[in-house]
């Protein structure tokens, strides 16, 4: 039975102990819980609404999203874990660049003249919803965080 693209935007299987690679996933579930907790702290710091949070997480179903907000981890996909990894790396890099928390957290909302953002806030690029865009923002921020050689 085909899936509509509106119903499911990716084909990553949900993480569950019933999957064929249960031993690998058993290690991932605690990581998913920790990553989701960190993401929701990041979302608060960046002042993201629920719709923007869902976009960054890959548009999970609303019920799944709100279960995650309550601390449940069912339905976390490999795609979601990749998104979380990139987003948390962006957050960490920003906080290594800017010692002032407010400045680090507001960076995503400030217009940016870099060619990647074309004068728009980086959050707009992140909210395009593709992993590739999140990754490009990560690369940009991490390159700025690297000490000059």
HELIX and SHEET records of a PDB file:
HELIX    1   1 UNK A   22  UNK A   45  1                                  24    
HELIX    2   2 UNK A   50  UNK A   56  1                                   7    
HELIX    3   3 UNK A   62  UNK A   69  1                                   8    
HELIX    4   4 UNK A   78  UNK A   97  1                                  20    
HELIX    5   5 UNK A  101  UNK A  106  1                                   6    
HELIX    6   6 UNK A  107  UNK A  109  5                                   3    
HELIX    7   7 UNK A  122  UNK A  126  1                                   5    
HELIX    8   8 UNK A  131  UNK A  145  1                                  15    
END                                                                             
